[in-house]
Amino acid sequence: MKTFEATCRIVTPLFMGGASQQPELRTQSINGVLRWWFRVAGGSLEDEKRIFGWAGETSNQGLVRIFIKEPTFQPQPFPSGQPGSDYLGFSLKLTRRLAVPENETFHLKISFHPKATDDDIKKFFSALWLAFNLGNFGSRARRGFGAIKIEEIREKGGSITNNCYDLNFTPSDDLKSWIKGNLEKIKEILKPNPRKDIPYLFENFEIYDFKSDNSWQSLLNEVGKKYKNFRQNERLNDRIVFGLPIISIKDYKGLRRASPLIFKVINTDKNNYTLLIIIIKPNTHKFTFHPDIKKNVKWDLLTNFVESIRRIYP
């Protein structure tokens, strides 16, 4: 049985919890994000079932187990006071959600079943790289909250962070080359086959470098103000492209659709942060926005939002 330990540090406040909404780190939530990134990267359904497990009629437990060594922490209230970040986390502020605070460190123990091959392990670490380096966790994850950095991965006491089955988990100052190099390797590992009706990373995702700063708060505040101003200049019915529900419109009040716009804070070193903007839109590979919406979705609004911002992928 191969076992690894990842040291993780929370970069932006993490709003994760169970039914009580009390802040805690949950393996179910982390596994869910890993599976989503595996799917959009073109990982096969058969591989997903084998690696992550399956709860259908032919249920199995999967080849990998994740255990969280949860730290003792003081829950933190939503960091209100800046209009842009308040806008991005409006529901968190409204409900007075508590967070696992930034800079808290925790450990993930990752254990593989003896039947797991090196190919299985590579595919799992591909999903891990995507989830932690392009995605976030918990509530308002697509609006920049719940960013977590993997600071080190160890196997048998030695660090493999910079060469973990050919993947590099340490962000480079040259983010464009670092992201491109890792995504090319992930494509080689997964040999992807995009699934019908869902986005496909290598044809639908575009990544933009918003800016860098020595404060993640400043970055979320600035992009939040830009996002608010942009949305308010668009017709309410057209804003569905940014995600659902829209509670002020009857037809969209009961619908749910995760936003195709993702804000991701990368901590490149101790005092430097970069905010990435990821947009997901139909290009070569088409996917369904929502099965109950027949009107044309104004995908161009996503492109307009990132106009004049440097694109770093593809």
C-alpha positions as CSV (number, residue, x, y, z in Angstrom):
1,M,0.0,0.0,0.0
2,K,1.4,3.4,-1.1
3,T,0.9,6.3,1.4
4,F,1.5,10.0,0.9
5,E,1.1,13.0,3.2
6,A,0.3,16.4,1.8
7,T,0.8,19.6,4.0
8,C,-1.9,22.1,3.0
9,R,-2.3,25.7,4.0
10,I,-5.5,27.7,3.6
11,V,-4.9,30.8,1.5
12,T,-8.3,32.5,1.7
13,P,-11.0,31.9,4.3
14,L,-12.6,28.5,3.9
15,F,-16.4,28.2,4.5
16,M,-16.8,24.4,4.7
17,G,-19.1,22.6,7.1
18,G,-21.8,20.1,7.6
19,A,-25.5,20.5,8.3
20,S,-24.8,22.7,11.3
21,Q,-22.7,25.1,9.1
22,Q,-20.0,25.1,11.7
23,P,-16.6,25.3,10.1
24,E,-14.7,22.0,9.6
25,L,-12.6,20.2,7.1
26,R,-14.6,17.5,5.4
27,T,-13.2,14.6,3.3
28,Q,-16.5,14.3,1.4
29,S,-16.3,17.9,0.3
30,I,-12.7,17.6,-0.9
31,N,-13.5,14.3,-2.7
32,G,-16.4,16.0,-4.5
33,V,-14.1,18.7,-5.9
34,L,-11.5,16.1,-6.9
35,R,-14.1,14.2,-8.8
36,W,-15.4,17.3,-10.6
37,W,-12.0,18.2,-11.9
38,F,-11.3,14.6,-12.9
39,R,-14.5,14.7,-15.0
40,V,-13.9,18.0,-16.7
41,A,-10.3,17.0,-17.5
42,G,-11.7,14.1,-19.5
43,G,-11.1,11.3,-17.1
44,S,-13.2,8.3,-18.0
45,L,-16.2,7.1,-16.0
46,E,-14.6,3.7,-15.6
47,D,-11.4,5.3,-14.1
48,E,-13.5,7.5,-11.9
49,K,-15.4,4.6,-10.5
50,R,-12.3,2.6,-9.9
51,I,-10.2,5.3,-8.4
52,F,-12.7,7.3,-6.4
53,G,-15.4,4.7,-5.7
54,W,-19.0,4.4,-6.8
55,A,-22.3,4.2,-5.0
56,G,-24.5,2.8,-7.7
57,E,-25.8,-0.8,-8.1
58,T,-22.3,-2.1,-8.6
59,S,-20.8,-0.1,-5.7
60,N,-17.2,-0.1,-4.8
61,Q,-15.0,1.7,-2.4
62,G,-12.4,2.9,-4.8
63,L,-8.6,2.7,-4.8
64,V,-7.8,5.8,-2.7
65,R,-8.6,7.0,0.8
66,I,-8.1,10.5,2.1
67,F,-7.8,11.2,5.8
68,I,-7.7,14.7,7.2
69,K,-5.6,15.5,10.3
70,E,-7.7,18.5,11.2
71,P,-6.0,21.3,13.1
72,T,-7.4,23.1,16.2
73,F,-8.4,26.5,15.1
74,Q,-10.5,29.5,16.2
75,P,-13.4,30.0,13.8
76,Q,-13.2,33.3,11.9
77,P,-16.2,35.5,10.9
78,F,-16.6,36.6,7.3
79,P,-13.9,39.3,6.6
80,S,-16.3,42.1,5.8
81,G,-15.5,45.8,5.3
82,Q,-14.3,45.9,1.7
83,P,-17.1,46.4,-0.9
84,G,-15.7,44.2,-3.6
85,S,-15.0,41.1,-1.4
86,D,-18.3,41.8,0.4
87,Y,-20.1,41.5,-2.9
88,L,-18.3,38.2,-3.8
89,G,-19.3,36.7,-0.4
90,F,-22.6,38.4,0.1
91,S,-24.4,35.2,1.2
92,L,-21.6,34.4,3.7
93,K,-21.8,37.9,5.2
94,L,-25.6,37.8,5.3
95,T,-25.8,34.5,7.2
96,R,-22.7,35.3,9.4
97,R,-21.0,32.2,8.3
98,L,-17.8,31.3,10.2
99,A,-14.7,30.1,8.4
100,V,-11.6,28.1,8.9
101,P,-9.2,31.1,8.8
102,E,-6.5,31.7,6.3
103,N,-2.9,30.5,7.1
104,E,-4.2,27.5,9.0
105,T,-2.3,24.3,8.1
106,F,-3.6,20.8,7.9
107,H,-2.4,17.4,6.6
108,L,-4.0,15.1,4.1
109,K,-3.0,11.4,4.4
110,I,-3.5,9.8,1.0
111,S,-3.5,5.9,0.9
112,F,-3.8,3.7,-2.1
113,H,-5.1,0.2,-2.2
114,P,-2.5,-2.4,-3.1
115,K,-4.3,-3.0,-6.4
116,A,-3.7,0.6,-7.5
117,T,-1.2,0.9,-10.3
118,D,1.2,3.7,-11.0
119,D,-1.2,4.8,-13.7
120,D,-4.1,5.0,-11.2
121,I,-1.9,7.0,-8.8
122,K,-0.9,9.4,-11.6
123,K,-4.5,10.0,-12.5
124,F,-5.4,10.7,-8.9
125,F,-2.6,13.2,-8.5
126,S,-3.7,14.9,-11.8
127,A,-7.1,15.5,-10.2
128,L,-5.4,16.7,-7.0
129,W,-3.3,19.2,-8.9
130,L,-6.3,20.6,-10.7
131,A,-8.5,20.9,-7.6
132,F,-5.9,22.7,-5.5
133,N,-4.2,24.8,-8.2
134,L,-7.2,25.9,-10.3
135,G,-10.1,25.3,-7.9
136,N,-11.3,26.3,-4.5
137,F,-13.4,24.5,-1.8
138,G,-16.5,25.2,0.3
139,S,-19.1,27.9,-0.1
140,R,-18.5,30.7,-2.6
141,A,-15.6,28.7,-3.9
142,R,-16.0,30.1,-7.4
143,R,-15.7,33.6,-6.0
144,G,-12.3,33.2,-4.6
145,F,-13.0,31.8,-1.1
146,G,-11.6,28.5,0.1
147,A,-8.3,28.6,-1.8
148,I,-5.9,26.0,-0.4
149,K,-2.2,25.6,-1.3
150,I,-0.4,22.2,-1.2
151,E,2.9,23.2,0.3
152,E,4.5,19.8,0.4
153,I,3.9,16.2,-0.6
154,R,5.9,13.5,1.1
155,E,6.4,9.8,0.4
156,K,8.5,7.6,2.7
157,G,9.8,10.7,4.5
158,G,11.0,12.4,1.3
159,S,9.6,15.4,-0.4
160,I,8.2,14.8,-3.9
161,T,6.4,18.2,-4.2
162,N,8.3,19.3,-7.3
163,N,8.1,16.0,-9.1
164,C,5.0,14.1,-7.9
165,Y,4.5,11.6,-10.7
166,D,5.8,14.2,-13.2
167,L,3.6,17.0,-11.7
168,N,5.0,20.1,-10.0
169,F,2.9,21.3,-7.1
170,T,5.1,24.4,-6.3
171,P,3.8,27.5,-8.1
172,S,6.4,29.3,-10.2
173,D,6.7,33.0,-10.6
174,D,6.2,32.2,-14.3
175,L,2.7,31.0,-13.8
176,K,2.0,30.8,-17.5
177,S,4.7,28.2,-18.1
178,W,4.0,26.4,-14.8
179,I,0.3,26.0,-15.6
180,K,0.8,25.1,-19.3
181,G,3.5,22.5,-18.4
182,N,1.4,20.8,-15.8
183,L,-1.7,20.8,-17.9
184,E,0.2,19.2,-20.8
185,K,1.4,16.5,-18.5
186,I,-2.1,15.9,-17.1
187,K,-3.4,15.5,-20.7
188,E,-0.7,12.9,-21.3
189,I,-1.6,11.0,-18.1
190,L,-5.4,11.0,-18.6
191,K,-5.5,10.5,-22.3
192,P,-8.8,12.4,-22.0
193,N,-12.1,11.7,-23.7
194,P,-14.6,14.6,-23.0
195,R,-17.9,13.6,-21.6
196,K,-21.2,14.7,-23.2
197,D,-23.0,17.7,-21.9
198,I,-20.3,18.8,-19.4
199,P,-17.4,21.3,-19.9
200,Y,-14.0,19.9,-21.1
201,L,-10.9,21.5,-19.6
202,F,-8.7,21.4,-22.7
203,E,-11.3,23.0,-25.0
204,N,-13.7,25.0,-22.8
205,F,-11.4,26.6,-20.2
206,E,-9.5,29.9,-20.6
207,I,-7.2,31.2,-17.8
208,Y,-6.4,34.9,-17.3
209,D,-3.9,36.6,-15.1
210,F,-5.8,39.4,-13.4
211,K,-2.9,40.8,-11.3
212,S,-0.5,40.2,-8.4
213,D,-0.4,41.8,-5.0
214,N,1.0,41.2,-1.5
215,S,-2.5,40.8,-0.2
216,W,-5.2,38.4,-1.2
217,Q,-7.8,40.7,0.4
218,S,-6.8,43.5,-2.0
219,L,-7.1,41.1,-5.0
220,L,-10.6,39.9,-4.1
221,N,-11.7,43.4,-3.3
222,E,-10.5,44.7,-6.6
223,V,-11.9,41.9,-8.8
224,G,-15.1,42.0,-6.8
225,K,-15.6,45.7,-7.6
226,K,-14.9,45.0,-11.3
227,Y,-17.4,42.1,-11.3
228,K,-20.1,44.1,-9.5
229,N,-19.8,47.0,-11.9
230,F,-19.8,44.8,-14.9
231,R,-22.9,42.8,-13.9
232,Q,-24.8,45.9,-13.0
233,N,-24.4,47.2,-16.6
234,E,-26.0,44.1,-18.1
235,R,-29.6,43.2,-18.4
236,L,-30.9,41.1,-15.6
237,N,-32.1,38.3,-17.9
238,D,-28.6,38.1,-19.5
239,R,-26.8,37.6,-16.2
240,I,-27.8,34.0,-16.0
241,V,-24.4,33.2,-17.7
242,F,-22.8,34.1,-14.4
243,G,-24.7,31.3,-12.6
244,L,-28.1,30.5,-11.0
245,P,-30.4,31.1,-9.2
246,I,-31.3,34.7,-9.8
247,I,-33.9,35.1,-7.0
248,S,-35.4,38.3,-8.4
249,I,-36.6,36.6,-11.6
250,K,-39.4,34.1,-11.2
251,D,-38.2,31.7,-14.0
252,Y,-34.7,31.5,-12.5
253,K,-35.5,31.6,-8.8
254,G,-35.6,27.8,-8.4
255,L,-32.9,26.8,-10.8
256,R,-29.3,26.1,-9.9
257,R,-26.2,26.3,-12.1
258,A,-22.6,26.8,-10.9
259,S,-21.0,29.8,-12.4
260,P,-18.7,29.4,-15.4
261,L,-16.6,32.2,-13.9
262,I,-14.0,31.2,-11.3
263,F,-11.7,33.5,-9.3
264,K,-8.6,31.7,-8.0
265,V,-6.0,33.1,-5.7
266,I,-2.6,31.5,-6.1
267,N,0.1,32.0,-3.4
268,T,3.3,31.9,-5.3
269,D,5.5,32.7,-2.3
270,K,5.1,34.0,1.3
271,N,4.2,37.6,0.4
272,N,3.0,37.3,-3.2
273,Y,-0.5,36.4,-4.5
274,T,-1.8,36.2,-8.0
275,L,-5.5,36.2,-8.9
276,L,-6.5,34.0,-11.8
277,I,-9.8,34.4,-13.6
278,I,-11.0,31.2,-15.3
279,I,-13.9,31.3,-17.7
280,I,-15.7,28.2,-19.1
281,K,-17.6,28.6,-22.3
282,P,-18.6,26.4,-25.3
283,N,-15.9,26.4,-28.0
284,T,-15.1,23.2,-30.0
285,H,-16.7,21.1,-27.3
286,K,-20.3,22.0,-26.7
287,F,-22.0,21.4,-23.3
288,T,-25.4,22.1,-21.7
289,F,-25.8,25.3,-19.7
290,H,-29.0,24.0,-18.0
291,P,-31.5,21.4,-19.2
292,D,-34.5,23.7,-18.3
293,I,-33.2,26.8,-20.1
294,K,-33.9,26.9,-23.8
295,K,-33.1,30.6,-24.5
296,N,-29.7,31.5,-25.9
297,V,-27.1,32.2,-23.2
298,K,-24.9,35.2,-23.8
299,W,-21.6,33.5,-23.4
300,D,-19.9,36.6,-24.9
301,L,-20.4,38.3,-21.5
302,L,-17.7,36.1,-20.1
303,T,-15.2,37.1,-22.8
304,N,-16.2,40.8,-22.4
305,F,-15.5,40.6,-18.7
306,V,-11.9,39.5,-19.2
307,E,-11.3,41.9,-22.1
308,S,-7.8,43.5,-21.8
309,I,-6.7,41.0,-19.2
310,R,-3.7,38.8,-20.2
311,R,-4.7,35.3,-21.1
312,I,-2.2,32.7,-20.0
313,Y,-4.0,29.5,-21.1
314,P,-4.4,28.2,-23.7
